[in-house]
Amino acid sequence: MVAERDVTRLAVLGATGSIGTNTLDVAARHPETFRVRAVAAGRDVEGLLAICQRYRPDRAALADEAAAARLRDRLAAEGLGDVEVSAGEAGVAALAADAEVDAVVTAVVGAAGLASSLAACEAGKTILLANKETLVVAGAAFMETARRSGARIVPVDSEHNAVFQGLPGDKATSPDVERILLTASGGPFRDRDPGTLAAITPEEAVAHPNWSMGQKISVDSATMMNKGLEVIEACHLFDLPPERVDVVIHRQSLVHALVGYRDGSYLAQVGSPDMRVPIAYAMGYPGRIASGVELIDLAAAGRLDFEAVDERRFPCLRLAYQALRAGGGACAVLNAANEVAVGAFLDRRLRFDRIAAVIEEALAAETPPPPGDLASAGAIDAQARRAAEAAVARTEG
Ligand SMILES: NC(=O)c1ccc[n+]([C@@H]2O[C@H](COP(=O)([O-])OP(=O)(O)OC[C@H]3O[C@@H](n4cnc5c(N)ncnc54)[C@H](OP(=O)(O)O)[C@@H]3O)[C@@H](O)[C@H]2O)c1
């Protein structure tokens, strides 16, 4: 029998989403190693109920208070009344800081994930970091908190996970590392005539050629803002300046990132475009565990192509580098404006080719100082959202 201390007790935040369900899938393959102690989501009562039925956590939370009350009733009706349910953003953050949780998977989508990521960080947990907005919005404060609390951060995002695997002792600050290279598939519109981008529908934008992901990140992949957010993430995670983080188009999405060394070597991580690969690496780190994904048949894959990014086609990537260089709270502004613009596009209130213009307008305002805590991050976020909503309204009009 495995002693309780050999079991890693997980909190999966964003459990009903794409990363959350993939994490639960990997955990289910290793019941002797992982126990799901806590699960959280936004408002999906039935989705979280089904997860509670299957994984039997001790605690659950929904950010939406009314949904949390419904979940409590549904759990009681299904004979699971002993699952402790908490509500609201604070309820989700409480699971991240739970004394009986060892590792927190931060897979909440958007800036809404910030509070729980910071709570896990302050509590010194092992953080399997998927929520990229945490680093984009409050990267400096988050990394500083981790240094202070001793929280260990293992990136789940496939590119950063690939860099993490290719680094010497996880340290990009080694003088041996010259640069890192993040790959991008180029999304569904990499070959589309730029003159036709105005007519793109949400259905087309969320149909990614290689990856199956949540809606918001799929649109971000189509605009390549996703890669811009990843460049910002990488600079914080690996303590690198923007000029040492490059992006290259790689259509097959088999090489996820490369670490370039001063002797002229690149170390690349190669694997299926299936998030269970980086999730399993993060869960098993420093060891390796089965993910349920097979090794790629390289002969069948045939080719690995690499191309430069056409910045005219993907202005969002340029805007991300611009925000990084501007410093202060510019990346938080970029993130909030992007969330508003993508939301408006998904609601059919904004044309696809106007997403970058809305973000650019929000960035044109005076750059706020870097957020030092959740409250200042919230204030920057709210101000940028108002600016972006106004820009959307002007565009619509
Ligand atoms: N999907 C990928 O392949 C991938 C890869 C790398 C990084 N990421 C990052 O991982 C994060 C999650 O992405 P995803 O694709 O898994 O998103 P997703 O499929 O849209 O799922 C989002 C999850 O967040 C939950 N949620 C929403 N608002 C919440 C709130 N206020 N409090 C707590 N939970 C909330 C949702 O719950 P409901 O179901 O109740 O709404 C759902 O469980 C994002 O930051 C994304 O950028 C994703």
The ligand as an SDF file (V2000), in Angstrom:
LIG
                    3D

 48 52  0  0  0  0  0  0  0  0999 V2000
   -6.2160   24.6170  -23.8230 N   0  0  0  0  0  0  0  0  0  0  0  0
   -4.9250   24.6050  -24.0390 C   0  0  0  0  0  0  0  0  0  0  0  0
   -4.4350   23.8230  -24.8320 O   0  0  0  0  0  0  0  0  0  0  0  0
   -4.0180   25.5600  -23.2950 C   0  0  0  0  0  0  0  0  0  0  0  0
   -2.6470   25.4950  -23.5380 C   0  0  0  0  0  0  0  0  0  0  0  0
   -1.8070   26.3250  -22.8160 C   0  0  0  0  0  0  0  0  0  0  0  0
   -2.3010   27.2110  -21.8770 C   0  0  0  0  0  0  0  0  0  0  0  0
   -3.6450   27.2730  -21.6890 N   0  0  0  0  0  0  0  0  0  0  0  0
   -4.1450   28.2440  -20.7210 C   0  0  0  0  0  0  0  0  0  0  0  0
   -4.8300   27.5260  -19.7070 O   0  0  0  0  0  0  0  0  0  0  0  0
   -5.9320   28.2980  -19.2290 C   0  0  0  0  0  0  0  0  0  0  0  0
   -7.2090   27.4810  -19.4110 C   0  0  0  0  0  0  0  0  0  0  0  0
   -7.4120   27.2820  -20.7980 O   0  0  0  0  0  0  0  0  0  0  0  0
   -8.5020   26.2640  -21.3670 P   0  0  0  0  0  0  0  0  0  0  0  0
   -8.2590   26.1990  -22.8300 O   0  0  0  0  0  0  0  0  0  0  0  0
   -8.4780   25.0140  -20.5580 O   0  0  0  0  0  0  0  0  0  0  0  0
   -9.8540   27.0650  -21.0960 O   0  0  0  0  0  0  0  0  0  0  0  0
  -11.3720   26.5490  -21.1640 P   0  0  0  0  0  0  0  0  0  0  0  0
  -11.4540   25.2290  -21.8370 O   0  0  0  0  0  0  0  0  0  0  0  0
  -12.1640   27.6800  -21.6620 O   0  0  0  0  0  0  0  0  0  0  0  0
  -11.7120   26.2970  -19.6010 O   0  0  0  0  0  0  0  0  0  0  0  0
  -11.6900   27.3430  -18.7000 C   0  0  0  0  0  0  0  0  0  0  0  0
  -11.9360   26.8490  -17.2900 C   0  0  0  0  0  0  0  0  0  0  0  0
  -11.9140   27.9790  -16.3970 O   0  0  0  0  0  0  0  0  0  0  0  0
  -13.1130   27.9420  -15.6180 C   0  0  0  0  0  0  0  0  0  0  0  0
  -13.4530   29.2870  -15.2000 N   0  0  0  0  0  0  0  0  0  0  0  0
  -13.8970   30.3300  -15.9410 C   0  0  0  0  0  0  0  0  0  0  0  0
  -14.0370   31.4400  -15.1760 N   0  0  0  0  0  0  0  0  0  0  0  0
  -13.6780   31.0570  -13.9190 C   0  0  0  0  0  0  0  0  0  0  0  0
  -13.5960   31.7410  -12.6740 C   0  0  0  0  0  0  0  0  0  0  0  0
  -13.9220   33.0320  -12.5640 N   0  0  0  0  0  0  0  0  0  0  0  0
  -13.1590   31.0450  -11.5940 N   0  0  0  0  0  0  0  0  0  0  0  0
  -12.8250   29.7280  -11.6750 C   0  0  0  0  0  0  0  0  0  0  0  0
  -12.8860   29.0470  -12.8320 N   0  0  0  0  0  0  0  0  0  0  0  0
  -13.2980   29.6980  -13.9310 C   0  0  0  0  0  0  0  0  0  0  0  0
  -14.1370   27.3200  -16.5320 C   0  0  0  0  0  0  0  0  0  0  0  0
  -15.2560   26.9000  -15.7970 O   0  0  0  0  0  0  0  0  0  0  0  0
  -16.7340   26.7960  -16.4750 P   0  0  0  0  0  0  0  0  0  0  0  0
  -16.6780   25.5650  -17.3300 O   0  0  0  0  0  0  0  0  0  0  0  0
  -17.6200   26.6790  -15.3110 O   0  0  0  0  0  0  0  0  0  0  0  0
  -16.9110   28.0470  -17.2740 O   0  0  0  0  0  0  0  0  0  0  0  0
  -13.2940   26.1810  -17.1170 C   0  0  0  0  0  0  0  0  0  0  0  0
  -13.1860   25.1420  -16.1830 O   0  0  0  0  0  0  0  0  0  0  0  0
   -5.9180   29.6020  -20.0350 C   0  0  0  0  0  0  0  0  0  0  0  0
   -5.2180   30.5890  -19.3310 O   0  0  0  0  0  0  0  0  0  0  0  0
   -5.1510   29.2250  -21.2860 C   0  0  0  0  0  0  0  0  0  0  0  0
   -4.4940   30.3350  -21.8730 O   0  0  0  0  0  0  0  0  0  0  0  0
   -4.5110   26.4720  -22.3700 C   0  0  0  0  0  0  0  0  0  0  0  0
  1  2  1  0
  2  3  2  0
  2  4  1  0
  4  5  1  0
  4 48  2  0
  5  6  2  0
  6  7  1  0
  7  8  2  0
  8  9  1  0
  8 48  1  0
  9 10  1  0
  9 46  1  0
 10 11  1  0
 11 12  1  0
 11 44  1  0
 12 13  1  0
 13 14  1  0
 14 15  2  0
 14 16  1  0
 14 17  1  0
 17 18  1  0
 18 19  2  0
 18 20  1  0
 18 21  1  0
 21 22  1  0
 22 23  1  0
 23 24  1  0
 23 42  1  0
 24 25  1  0
 25 26  1  0
 25 36  1  0
 26 27  1  0
 26 35  1  0
 27 28  2  0
 28 29  1  0
 29 30  1  0
 29 35  2  0
 30 31  1  0
 30 32  2  0
 32 33  1  0
 33 34  2  0
 34 35  1  0
 36 37  1  0
 36 42  1  0
 37 38  1  0
 38 39  2  0
 38 40  1  0
 38 41  1  0
 42 43  1  0
 44 45  1  0
 44 46  1  0
 46 47  1  0
M  CHG  2   8   1  16  -1
M  END
$$$$
